[in-house]
Amino acid sequence: MKKLLLLFVLPFAILTACSSSASENEIDTIVFSDAGWDSIKIHNHIAARIIEEGYGYQTDIQSGSTSVTHQGLRDGDIHINMEMWTDNIKELYEESTELGLIETLSINFNDNETGIYVPTYVIEGDAERGIEPFAPDLKTVEDLKNYPDVFADPENPNKGRILSAPTGWQVEEQMSDKIDFYDLEETFNFFKPGSDAAIIADIARAYEAGEPWVGYYWSPTTVSAKYDLTLLEEAPYEEEIWEETRGTAFPPNDVVIAVNADFPELVPEVTSFLENYQTSSELTEEALKYMDENEASAEETANWWMEEHKDIWTNWVPEDIAEEVLDSLE
């Protein structure tokens, strides 16, 4: 009986091992990273549509925080990150690259802006809304020291209030250093929100009420597409000064398409497509604006964007692939 059982178990074990080994060397479903913001969702659906309809792969999207989805990319549970903000996770990105765990295929866009913003009506007013300029001479971050009363902290009106980056982001420490550099801590409270959602809610509240607001933000986002915001000026970025004092504009932040290191060898044809994928902040904000104004889903927005910009994305893929995807849009 033991011999019969062994004869049955051994072939089954060998078959299972072979099956497992095969699955490690092929991809049936390509998994995208969704770290939570709208623009990455849109880019995911643009790429997924092309991959499914043009290359015949199934796709899936894995949601999670930036750190969780990055770990998934390193481990191979996630295959593609369409919008990795490299400077926001600089140490982790560089470590993952140096260890050969991820590979960068292209720059999705690099014309984004990061810094300290105010609603444009704070400087210029808004005649249609009956808003007079609050600080017509405000141009630079350093100028803020002249206007603490304009941005009064509701919990301590004797000082102004500047919103920082979300708690736990690497840029939070950089913002703190920047406030020190401009000597703003004497006249402003430095408020640290718990999340990106908290910043968005605060901007929306102030903007809809036509009230002054100042704080950290970046573009392209739904907020920067929806609201007219002005980036306060700083000295041009210089690496040496930035590293020493943070007393310049934020460094350029390449937003790249990165994949698990095994991905290029397993799906070289999809890799070639992703190497050609390139947009811009303007194109991304256009999609975000459509999404907001039409209350559209990320998938609906991606389909709209692809209809609007056939001249762009069809150049990312061979002609026969482009035809397959175009047929699916009709």
N, C-alpha and C positions, 0 to 999 in steps of 0.2 A: 504493500500500500504506500509506504514512504517513497519507494522508487517511482511509482506511478505519479505521485504528487510532485516529485522533483522534476519528472519529465514534463509535467504540465506547466509548472511554475517557471522553469528556465526559459523556454521559448517565449512565454508571456513577458518576462523581465527583459529579455533581449529586444523584443518588439517595442516595449515601452521606452527603453533607452534610445533606440533608433528614432522613434517618433519624437522624443524630446529633443534629440540632437538636431533633427531636421527643422523643428519649429524654431530653434535658436538661430538658424541660418536662412530664414525667410520671414517676410512680413506679409501677413494677410490684411491686417487692419492698421493703418497709419494713424498714430495718436498725436493730437495737437495739445499744446499747453495753453490753458486759459487761466491767467493770473488775476483776472477779475475786472479789467477796465474795458471800455467799449471798443476802442480802436483795435486791440488785439483780437477781440471777438470777430470784428469785421474782416480783418486780414485772414483769420483762420478760415472763415467761410468762403472767401475768395479762393484761397489756395485749395481748400477741400473740394470745391466745385470742380476746379480744373483737374485735380488728382482723380476724383471719382469718375467724371465724365470723359476725361481725356486719356487716363492711364489705367482705368479699370480697378483701382484699389478701393476697398472700403476705408472709411475714415471715422474717427471718434475724437472727442474733445474731453480732456481731463482737467477739471477745475481744481483750484487750490491757491494758496498764497504763493508769493514769489519764491520763497525759500523751499516750499514743498514741491512745487512744480519743477524748480531747478534740480532738486535732488532726483526727481523722477526722470528728468532728461539725462542726468549723469548715469543713472542705473539702467536706462533703456526701457523703462515702463512708459515713458513719453519719448516720441521721436523728434518732434519739431517744436521750436519756439519761434513764432513769426515776429515777435516784437520784444527782443531782449534789450533793455536799456542798460548798456554796458557800464556806464559810469555810476549808476545807482547801486550796482552790485560788483564794483570793480575788483575787489580782492577775490570774491568767489568766482567771478567770470575768468579772471586770469589763472587762478588755481585750476579750475576745471579744464581750461585749455592746455595749460602746461602739463597736466597729468594725462592728457590725451583722452579725456572722458567726453568732451564735446568738440564739435568742429563748427566754425563760423563759415557760412556759405556765401552770404552777401550782406550788404547794408540796405535795409528796407528804406530808411530815410535818415538823414543827418542834418537837416535844416531846422530842427526843433529848437525851441528857446526855453531856458530855465532861469528863474530869478525872482525878484520881488515886484509884484504887480499892484496896480490900482485900477479901478474902473476908470475908463477914459473921461467920464463926466466929472470926476473929481478935479481934473485939470481944465477941461474944455467946457464943462457944463453940458446940458442937453435941452435945447430950446423946446423940442417937442414934448418933453416931460416936465417942462417948467423948472429945470434944475440949473441954478447958477453955479459957476465954478467955485469949488471949495478951496483949491490951492492952485491958482493959475500959473504960478512960477515954479511949481514942482516938476523937476526934470530928472534928478538923480536920486540914488539911494541916500547920499549924504544930505540932500536937501530935506529929508524927512525930519531932521532935528529941528527944523523951523516950524513944524506943523503937528506937534503932539496933541494940541487941542482939537485939531480937525479929526484925528483918529482916536478920540478919547476912549479909554478902556471903560466899558460899562460897570465894571466891578471896582475900578479905581480911577475916576475921571481926572485926577491930578496928573495922570500919565496917559500917553497914547498906548495903542496895542497893535503889535505886529504878530500875525500868525506865522508859525514856523512850519516845517515839514512834518508829516505824520510821525508819531512816536515810533522809534525803532528803525526808521530809515537812516541810511548812512548820511544823507544830506542834512539831517537834523543837526548833527554836530557841526557841519560846515556852516549852516545858517547861524548857529550860536557864535562861531568864530567871526562871522561877517558882522554881526551886531556889535561885537566887541571892537572890531576894526574901525567901525564908523562912530564909535562912542554913543550909540543909541540907547544903551542900557540905562543911562541917567534920566532919560525923558520918556522911554517906552518900556512897557512890560512885554516880555517875549512869551507869547502864549503857544503852548505845544498841544495841538489837537491829537486825538487818539487815532485818527485814521484819515485817509483820503476823503471818505464820505463826510466826515465832520467838516473838512475844509469846504467841500462843495456846498454843503448845507449853509455854511456861514456866508459864502460868496453869494449864493442865491438869495438868502434873506436880505442882505445889504443891498444887492443890486435891484431887486424888485421894489424895495422901499426907497431907492434913490439915495442911500446913505453912503458916507465914506467907508472905504475898506482898504486895507493894505496887508499883503502877506505873500508867502511863498506859493508859487504855482509854476506850471509849465504848459507847453503846447507841443503837439496837437492833442486836445482833449475835447470832450463834449462841451465843457465849460468855456474854453477859449473859442470854440466855434459859435456858441450861443450868445456870449456876452462880449461887449467891446471893452477889452482890457488893454492897458498900456504897461509895457515892461520898463521899469525905471532904469536909467542909464548907470553904467559903471565903467571903469577903465577897461580897455580891451583885455581879454584873457592873456596872461603871461604865466607860464607854468611855474617859474621860480617864485614869483610873487604870490601866486595862488597857494602854493604848497606852504609858504611861510606865514601868510597873514589872511588869506581868502579875500584880499582887497582888490579883486578884479571881477569881471563878469565870470559866470560859471563856465567851466571848460566845455568844449563841444562834446556831445553825448551821442556817439554812434548807436543807432537803434538797429540791431542786426537780426538776421535770421540764423539761428543756431540749431544744430541737430545733434543727436547722440552720435558718438564717434563711429559706431558700426553702420550707421544709416547709409552713407554714400556707397559702400560696397554692396549692400543688400538691395538698394533700389537706385541704381545709377541714373536711370532716365528721369526719375522724379528729382533727384539731386540736381541734374542739369537745369531743370525748370526753376528750382529754387535759387540757383546761382544767378539766374537772370531776373529774378523778382526784385523790382525796385519801384518805390513810389516817392512821395514827398509829404511834408507836413501839410501843404495846401491840399493835395489830393485826399489825404486822410481826414482833414477837417471838413472837406466837402461832404464826405460820406457821413461823418458824425453829425453835421448840420442837418442832412437829409433824415437821418435816423431820429433826431430829436423832433424836428418839425412835423414829421409824418407818423411819429410814434411807431416806427417800424422796428422789427426785430433785426438782430445782426445779420441773419441769413437773408432777409428781405432786402436789407441795405446793401449787402454784398452783390446780390443779383442786380439791383438797380445800378450800382457802380460799374459792374461789368458791362451792362447795356450802354452806359454812358461813355465808357472808355475802352471800347473794343480795339481802338488803335494802339493802346498801351499794352494790355495784357496778352494780346495775340502775338506780340513780338517776344514774349517770354518762352514760347513753346514752338515746336515744329508745326508746319502748316497743316498737316493731317490731324494733329492733336487739336489745334485751334478750331478746325472745322467740326470735330466731334463735340467740343464744348459749345460752340456757337449754335449747333443744332439743338442742344439741350436747353438753351435759353429761349427758344422760340415757343 
